[in-house]
């Protein structure tokens, strides 16, 4: 009886991960997808190289990108998320020399596929959120 109940519970889960089997088509979003992201922006700005982003202090981040759409502090790290019409830009800051500095950067398109950081950063800066 338990085995039959488990099989019935697993059936809907299997349908969620199938892509086109059984006549179903299910959209999937994955942070680990090998599929390249698509960068499409109405105001893409100038790309900002990753080397320029790393080491930015909090003041310079605010001057360049404006207000984040999301922030989170986890012990020694801080996440600042910025958004443009093309992507989300995540800056991971860590304490250094009495202030916060960018140590890691990630960029994703609206379907959560990885994008080049420099193009996303340029788009976010060009569409700086101030309010």
C-alpha positions, -999 to +999 in steps of 0.1 A: +000+000+000+028+024+009+047+016-022+016+024-044+011+057-025+048+066-031+045+058-068+014+080-071+032+109-054+062+105-077+042+106-109+034+143-107+070+151-099+082+132-130+058+153-151+074+185-138+108+175-150+098+160-184+104+184-213+083+170-241+076+133-233+040+121-233+028+150-254+035+175-226+058+205-228+070+220-196+092+251-193+121+248-170+143+273-153+176+262-140+206+280-124+229+252-137+217+252-173+244+249-199+221+269-223+236+303-229+217+334-217+201+359-241+210+395-237+184+419-251+183+454-237+166+486-249+194+506-232+225+485-230+251+511-220+288+505-221+301+471-208+318+473-175+347+448-172+347+423-144+381+436-133+365+471-127+337+456-106+359+436-083+372+457-055+346+484-059+336+498-025+300+503-014+300+540-023+312+534-058+287+506-063+259+530-054+272+557-077+275+533-106+243+512-102+219+533-080+197+515-055+196+477-054+163+459-059+173+434-032+198+432-004+208+405+020+234+403+047+248+369+058+274+372+084+306+384+067+290+388+033+264+411+017+245+405-015+233+435-036+210+427-066+205+452-094+181+448-123+178+462-159+154+452-186+179+426-197+193+410-166+198+407-129+233+416-115+244+401-082+273+418-064+287+399-034+306+422-010+328+413+019+343+434+046+378+447+038+397+476+055+367+488+075+343+489+045+326+466+021+341+456-013+329+436-043+346+402-044+322+381-067+297+390-094+271+370-112+247+380-141+215+362-153+189+368-179+151+367-170+151+329-175+180+325-150+206+317-176+241+329-172+251+361-190+284+379-195+289+401-164+303+431-183+273+435-206+248+431-177+267+456-156+266+481-184+229+477-189+222+481-152+244+512-150+227+528-180+192+521-164+203+532-129+175+528-103+173+559-082+139+557-066 
